[in-house]
Amino acid sequence: MARAISVRLDEEAVRALSQLEAQGLTQSEAIRSSLVHEAARIRSRQALAVEVAALEADGTDRAEMSAVAALMEQLRAPE
């Protein structure tokens, strides 16, 4: 179901909208696309944060990272 909204754009948003329109999008297409893209970006960041938290909570994984870091330090060329 389509829903109409109204927005007040600041100068930065007006410039961004103009740039999208210059690529051939209508105002409605540009705004819809931008909303969907931003929501997907937020979901992606949230998923990444969940994955990072899971990795940080994994003691086995942290121990392996420490072992790899220690090995890399041993292999590092002397200065």
C-alpha positions, 0 to 999 in steps of 0.5 A: 500500500502506497503512503504519501508523506511530506518532508522538509529538506535542508540544503544538503538533502536538496543537493543530494536529491538533485544529484539523484535526479540528475541520474534519471530518478524521479524525486519519489524514486530517489527518496524511496531508494534512499530510505530502503538503502539506509534501512539495509545499511542499518540492518547490516551494521546491526548484524555485524555488531551481533557477529562481533559480539558473538566472536568476542564472547567465544573464548576458543576464538579469542584464544586462537586469535591470541595464539596467532598474534603471538606467532606473528610477533615471533615471526616479525623481523627484528628492527 
